[in-house]
Amino acid sequence: MSLVMEDRTAQSLAIAFVVAIVLRLMPTLIVGGIPFWDPYLYLNIVRLNPNSVDTSGYFPYYHLFVLYFYKVTHIDPVTYIRFLPAFLNSLAVFAIYYAADFLWGSRRAGTRAALLFAITDITVLRQSYAVSEGLSLLFYAGLWLGMMGFVRRPERRYLILSMVMLYMLGATHGLPFALFFPTAILASILKGFRNRQLNVIAAASAIVFAFWLTQSYYSLFVMDYLRSFRELLVSTTVAAPSHVAGQYIVVPKSRAQFVAEHASTFIVASLAAICAVDLAFQVRSKRSFDPAKAVIFSAALVTSLFLATNMLMDMKCVVGGYASAYRAWLPLAQVLILLASKPLAMAENIHPRFGKLILACLFAACVASTLLFIENYVGEFPHLR
């Protein structure tokens, strides 16, 4: 029986991985390029002087794949940057599976989380940033697994995994990495500072964060965000929320289109809210509250606050390198998916056939929503055709 379950799990993960790759390749295949501005910027930097790339103002691994693949293959970077990130980003399917399986103790929850990651619009288009944001989704999933693993099973490998993932996030993605320091602190508070592993994670996160603050480019990003936050407090300008709940620069043509394009986000967020409410009731009992669940619950609170702040910055036209709602979606996306996987895993327990029908409808709606969003988003970049 266990072998049959393992075979089914392997098949489900393989399907999720293939679906993830296909959806992530679609924007670049349709456009014929990369539907974001940033990759073209550092592609030109690499082309100008590949032997000595000036990465000042960027995080140290921002150009990593572009630079090294160009040096090894001598092929125009745009050729492989259109396809490689989709495969690298899709690897997070496996990491998110293990994280959900570990968190809820259910392979079914793991496979549901993997499929949600593969098809949700929040995560699909992030591959186009190559290292800086595409691969960071893999680092986020690895970080959740490392943090939850260490607080539940105090093994050195989990601590090492979480610290390596923290370092890589600081080296590739930037400011959202700073969220994990307050996340660990809040998780410790929820446990009344009685959990030694959570206290170690909080201290280690503070050390890694302090290390990156000593780097000039990182401190500049932090100062830029603080300046944006100060401007938010005094700004009276209110703009149309063009990409407040959506995380890109596409302006929806109507409210109905906006809802249709982001239906997968709304579905995931609604399911996650159900699980979050259940966890909130468990928080009252600090001693019996699972520390791994405390980590995810704290992450949900911190990342949601980060999103809300950036949404206000968008609405008040605050200008800044990180004053945009879409940046908050990256860490929040996987938290929502991990939370949403629990009610999805329980759907079949209500009624086997009816539960499967509900799951099929939900996943089909998510795929249709993401495809619609890709079509509209790509349509905004006719200059890349």
Secondary structure, 3 states (H helix, E strand, C coil): CHHHHHHHHHHHHHHHHHHHHHHHHHHHHHHCCCCCCHHHHHHHHHHHCCCCCCCCCCCCCCCHHHHHHHHHHCCCHHHHHCCHHHHHHHCHHHHHHHHHHHHHCCHHHHHHHHHHHHHCHHHHHHHHHCHHHHHHHHHHHHHHHHHHHHHHCCCHHHHHHHHHHHHHHHHHCCHHHHHHHHHHHHHHHHCCCCCHHHHHHHHHHHHHHHHHHCCHHHHHHHHHHHHHHHHHHHCCCCCCCCCCCCCCCCCCCCHHHHHHHCHHHHHHHHHHHHHHHHHHHHHCCCCCCCHHHHHHHHHHHHHHHHHHHHHHHHHCCCCCCCCCHHHHHHHHHHHHHHHHHHHHHHHHHHCHHHHHHHHHHHHHHHHHHHHHHHHHHHHCCHHHC
